[in-house]
Amino acid sequence: MKLARDANYPLQLSKELNVSQQAIMKHLKVLEDGHFVSSFEERSDKGGPPRRIYAPRKRYCVRIDIGPNTYDEEYYSYRSYDIQNNDDEHEMLGDRSRVVIKGKITGEMKSDAVAVLPAFTDPVLEKMRMELEDLVPKPSAGEKASDIKELISVINMELMKLERKRKRLLAIRERTYQESNTLISYLSKDLLEKDILSLYINEGIKDVNKISERLNIRISIIENILRRFQYLIK
């Protein structure tokens, strides 16, 4: 999270996370070897030796769906999405790995398979629910297999549409976060103030008690800081 907000160097990360610099370097090496982050040298503004700065290298998304009959795991890296470009292929570029293991409805689960699904106001979802309800009692294995195969294909197609939209939303949100983090860095150079502003603006946490729990900081300190930025609080 720290690197996602600002490129940073090991000593500063060690101070912020209250973890030894040796441990920080070990984890950064693993991330760099795995091509999750990259590093570069930056001249010190205090005249000291150059320091090595680390920053995220790619955009990654990990999704895992777990259920009694399904395990679906997917991770991918994606490029930024140009919101002026409606080309669906643009956000599909990137590395992808997918594993799908599907089970089947058997035995006592047959009677519960549809019962657990409520009626949907979305006509597309309701249509699929009704198709599932119709195929469950069918006695013909061949006919049922054909119907299940077709229904799964339709469901996967709808999920694929949602994934495309989700990738676009992720890219737009990332660009919005970039603007937010730039603004926060402009408003303050103090690390604690930046953390508080990030929780307030990026995560929408307004409750000082929750901010206190997240940062392990006294409420009075947080209230004093927020008073300095009260013009931002609505």
Contacts in CASP RR format, 6 or more apart in sequence:
PFRMAT RR
TARGET T0000
AUTHOR 0000-0000-0000
METHOD contacts of the structure
MODEL  1
MKLARDANYPLQLSKELNVSQQAIMKHLKVLEDGHFVSSFEERSDKGGPP
RRIYAPRKRYCVRIDIGPNTYDEEYYSYRSYDIQNNDDEHEMLGDRSRVV
IKGKITGEMKSDAVAVLPAFTDPVLEKMRMELEDLVPKPSAGEKASDIKE
LISVINMELMKLERKRKRLLAIRERTYQESNTLISYLSKDLLEKDILSLY
INEGIKDVNKISERLNIRISIIENILRRFQYLIK
2 8 0 8 1.000
2 13 0 8 1.000
2 16 0 8 1.000
2 17 0 8 1.000
3 13 0 8 1.000
3 37 0 8 1.000
3 54 0 8 1.000
3 55 0 8 1.000
3 56 0 8 1.000
4 56 0 8 1.000
4 177 0 8 1.000
5 181 0 8 1.000
5 194 0 8 1.000
5 198 0 8 1.000
6 181 0 8 1.000
6 185 0 8 1.000
7 53 0 8 1.000
7 54 0 8 1.000
7 55 0 8 1.000
8 16 0 8 1.000
8 53 0 8 1.000
8 54 0 8 1.000
8 55 0 8 1.000
9 42 0 8 1.000
9 51 0 8 1.000
9 52 0 8 1.000
9 53 0 8 1.000
9 54 0 8 1.000
10 21 0 8 1.000
10 24 0 8 1.000
10 25 0 8 1.000
10 28 0 8 1.000
10 52 0 8 1.000
10 54 0 8 1.000
11 21 0 8 1.000
11 51 0 8 1.000
13 19 0 8 1.000
13 24 0 8 1.000
13 54 0 8 1.000
14 20 0 8 1.000
14 21 0 8 1.000
14 23 0 8 1.000
14 24 0 8 1.000
16 191 0 8 1.000
17 24 0 8 1.000
28 37 0 8 1.000
28 39 0 8 1.000
28 54 0 8 1.000
31 37 0 8 1.000
31 54 0 8 1.000
32 38 0 8 1.000
32 39 0 8 1.000
32 54 0 8 1.000
35 57 0 8 1.000
35 58 0 8 1.000
36 56 0 8 1.000
36 57 0 8 1.000
36 58 0 8 1.000
36 60 0 8 1.000
37 54 0 8 1.000
37 55 0 8 1.000
37 56 0 8 1.000
37 57 0 8 1.000
38 54 0 8 1.000
38 55 0 8 1.000
38 57 0 8 1.000
39 52 0 8 1.000
39 53 0 8 1.000
39 54 0 8 1.000
39 55 0 8 1.000
40 52 0 8 1.000
40 53 0 8 1.000
40 55 0 8 1.000
41 50 0 8 1.000
41 51 0 8 1.000
41 52 0 8 1.000
41 53 0 8 1.000
42 50 0 8 1.000
42 51 0 8 1.000
42 52 0 8 1.000
42 53 0 8 1.000
43 50 0 8 1.000
44 50 0 8 1.000
44 51 0 8 1.000
58 77 0 8 1.000
59 77 0 8 1.000
59 78 0 8 1.000
59 79 0 8 1.000
59 80 0 8 1.000
59 170 0 8 1.000
59 171 0 8 1.000
59 174 0 8 1.000
60 75 0 8 1.000
60 76 0 8 1.000
60 77 0 8 1.000
61 75 0 8 1.000
61 76 0 8 1.000
61 77 0 8 1.000
61 78 0 8 1.000
61 167 0 8 1.000
61 170 0 8 1.000
62 74 0 8 1.000
62 75 0 8 1.000
63 72 0 8 1.000
63 73 0 8 1.000
63 74 0 8 1.000
63 75 0 8 1.000
64 71 0 8 1.000
64 72 0 8 1.000
64 73 0 8 1.000
64 74 0 8 1.000
65 71 0 8 1.000
65 72 0 8 1.000
65 73 0 8 1.000
68 109 0 8 1.000
69 102 0 8 1.000
69 103 0 8 1.000
69 104 0 8 1.000
69 105 0 8 1.000
69 109 0 8 1.000
70 100 0 8 1.000
70 101 0 8 1.000
70 102 0 8 1.000
70 103 0 8 1.000
71 99 0 8 1.000
71 100 0 8 1.000
71 101 0 8 1.000
72 99 0 8 1.000
72 100 0 8 1.000
72 101 0 8 1.000
73 98 0 8 1.000
73 99 0 8 1.000
73 100 0 8 1.000
74 96 0 8 1.000
74 97 0 8 1.000
74 98 0 8 1.000
74 99 0 8 1.000
75 96 0 8 1.000
75 97 0 8 1.000
76 94 0 8 1.000
76 95 0 8 1.000
76 96 0 8 1.000
76 97 0 8 1.000
77 94 0 8 1.000
77 95 0 8 1.000
78 91 0 8 1.000
78 92 0 8 1.000
78 93 0 8 1.000
78 94 0 8 1.000
78 167 0 8 1.000
78 170 0 8 1.000
78 171 0 8 1.000
79 90 0 8 1.000
79 91 0 8 1.000
79 93 0 8 1.000
79 94 0 8 1.000
80 171 0 8 1.000
80 174 0 8 1.000
80 175 0 8 1.000
81 90 0 8 1.000
81 91 0 8 1.000
81 167 0 8 1.000
81 168 0 8 1.000
81 171 0 8 1.000
81 172 0 8 1.000
82 90 0 8 1.000
83 168 0 8 1.000
83 171 0 8 1.000
83 172 0 8 1.000
83 175 0 8 1.000
88 164 0 8 1.000
91 164 0 8 1.000
91 167 0 8 1.000
91 168 0 8 1.000
91 171 0 8 1.000
92 164 0 8 1.000
92 167 0 8 1.000
102 152 0 8 1.000
105 113 0 8 1.000
105 136 0 8 1.000
110 136 0 8 1.000
113 132 0 8 1.000
113 136 0 8 1.000
114 129 0 8 1.000
114 132 0 8 1.000
114 133 0 8 1.000
114 136 0 8 1.000
117 129 0 8 1.000
117 132 0 8 1.000
119 126 0 8 1.000
119 129 0 8 1.000
120 126 0 8 1.000
120 129 0 8 1.000
124 158 0 8 1.000
128 151 0 8 1.000
128 154 0 8 1.000
128 155 0 8 1.000
128 158 0 8 1.000
131 147 0 8 1.000
131 151 0 8 1.000
132 151 0 8 1.000
134 147 0 8 1.000
135 144 0 8 1.000
135 147 0 8 1.000
135 148 0 8 1.000
135 151 0 8 1.000
138 144 0 8 1.000
138 147 0 8 1.000
177 202 0 8 1.000
180 198 0 8 1.000
180 201 0 8 1.000
180 202 0 8 1.000
181 198 0 8 1.000
181 202 0 8 1.000
183 201 0 8 1.000
184 194 0 8 1.000
184 197 0 8 1.000
184 198 0 8 1.000
184 201 0 8 1.000
185 194 0 8 1.000
187 193 0 8 1.000
187 197 0 8 1.000
187 229 0 8 1.000
187 232 0 8 1.000
188 194 0 8 1.000
188 197 0 8 1.000
192 215 0 8 1.000
192 217 0 8 1.000
192 221 0 8 1.000
192 225 0 8 1.000
193 225 0 8 1.000
193 228 0 8 1.000
193 229 0 8 1.000
195 215 0 8 1.000
196 211 0 8 1.000
196 215 0 8 1.000
196 222 0 8 1.000
196 225 0 8 1.000
196 226 0 8 1.000
197 229 0 8 1.000
197 232 0 8 1.000
199 205 0 8 1.000
199 211 0 8 1.000
199 214 0 8 1.000
199 215 0 8 1.000
200 206 0 8 1.000
200 211 0 8 1.000
200 226 0 8 1.000
200 232 0 8 1.000
200 233 0 8 1.000
201 232 0 8 1.000
205 211 0 8 1.000
205 214 0 8 1.000
206 233 0 8 1.000
208 219 0 8 1.000
208 222 0 8 1.000
208 223 0 8 1.000
208 226 0 8 1.000
209 219 0 8 1.000
211 217 0 8 1.000
211 222 0 8 1.000
212 218 0 8 1.000
212 219 0 8 1.000
212 222 0 8 1.000
215 222 0 8 1.000
226 233 0 8 1.000
END
